[in-house]
Amino acid sequence: MEATRILIVDDEAPARARLRQMIAALEDFEIAGEASTGVEAIQLVSELKPHVLLLDIQMPVCSGIDVAASLPAPRPHIIFCTAHDQHAVDAFELHAIDYLLKPISRIRLAEALERVRTLAAAPRVEKPLAAPARFLVKSSSHYLVVGEARVLYFSSEGGLTKLIADSAQYWMDPTLNDLELRLDRSRFFRISRAALINLNAVEQVFPLPGGSGEVLLSNGSRLEVSRRRFNDLLQLLDGGAKDSRSV
């Protein structure tokens, strides 16, 4: 049986050491790696493909909540490990497996990891995030967290993904395919191979000959809607749609 691989994320070295010690006493679990920042955690999730994230919440620049909301599907199972209880609602809206308060006991950690093992034995369906999404983007020599309300659309340019916000544009790592799988389809919609829009940014829709169309967004951008997607877009804007994701 394959060991369950865990990535520990905490900006405090003593906290990481305590988790290492407790995991070492458990059978069939192994440590895939450690991260001391949220940005490092996102990079290591992509590289190491851990099954579980033991994730601190209060970290500089990029919090654990931001990390969880920024990960593309399929995500690792997330267990938050924190000294603060005020983020519990946010954590469970992000479909966390558990929310452990520091100092974490061996029993509570073992219970949370056993829940992961049980879930891993069953087919897993990644649920869309109900909470407002957050996006980690590159800005010069650092990273920024952009809230959903600022996002107008995402575009694919030369194999890279660009986030167009209300007052700026940023490059980011997830592909449009990753974003389409991760995001709530009632709020974000893939209108073509090259663009995925925030439905709240749509101001007008224009039918075109042949069954395709265009959307006018709140910043004045006009984007093409593929023929296969046009009717689905109209249904979504009118309050409901069938689940068709072919472009």
Secondary structure, 3 states (H helix, E strand, C coil): CCCEEEEEECCCHHHHHHHHHHHHCCCCEEEEEEECCHHHHHHHHHHHCCCEEEECCCCCCCCHHHHHHHCCCCCCEEEEEECCCCCHHHHHHCCCCEEEECCCCHHHHHHHHHHHHHHHCCCCCCCCCCCCCEEEEEECCEEEEEEHHHEEEEEEECCEEEEEECCCEEEECCCHHHHHHHCCCCCEEEEECCEEEEHHHEEEEEECCCCCEEEEECCCCEEEECHHHHHHHHHHHCCCCCCCCCC
